[in-house]
Amino acid sequence: MMANDDRDREAFLRAHTIGDLEQLSANIEIAHYDPRWPEMFRAEEERIRRALGERALRIEHCGSTSVPRLAAKPIIDIILEVADSSREDDYLPALENAGYVLRHREPDWHEHRMFRRPEVKLNLHVYSANCPEVARMLAFRDWLRVNDADREFYERTKRELAARKWKYVQDYADAKTDVVKQITDRALAVASTKGLP
């Protein structure tokens, strides 16, 4: 999400956030890589699969906590693919019964939905099957897992940005957009030369 000015940004966030906006009261926390993060993901994966059964078409650990040796905000990011993320009745009640709370609805951006679970620091991102954004997110993750230079570049960027004052976490995320795009473009270019999707 990118907005032209602070008023646009605030209006966008309010329009797509369920419940109150959460302003930051401190700097963004960037923690050293924690080998427990994959275990935390696996526990949530099992919870989601129990809740949705075959409706969970794909569940992936994404974001910085999915990249060994990469410092990160200690929040587990998860991708969940369902048949059609715009059809909330197909999955929202089951996720709510499992303790997940819908926090963001973005119908104009890949029909993205984002849930949290109050007991665990996580962001559960829901997309429709074969969404191109999922492919981009996973290309970014996979590239950082094997490319030391870009992993270090991304970590430096995150640490520099985390040291600044931000009103919302989304402001910090938006500030990383250009760097994430650069890295993702490199990852996709390499994948295309190898004939990968």
Buried (B, 14 or more C-beta within 10 A) or exposed (E): BEBEEEEEBBEBBEEBBEEEEEEEEEEBEBEEBEEEBBEBBEEBBEBBBEBBEEBBBEBBBBBBBBBEEBBBBBBBBBBBBBEEBEEBEBBBEBBEEBBBBBBBBBEEEBBBBBBBBEEBEBBBBBBBEEBEBBBBBBBBBBBBEEBEEBBEBBBEBBEEBBEEEBBBBBBBBBBBEEBBEBBBEBBBEBBEEEEEE
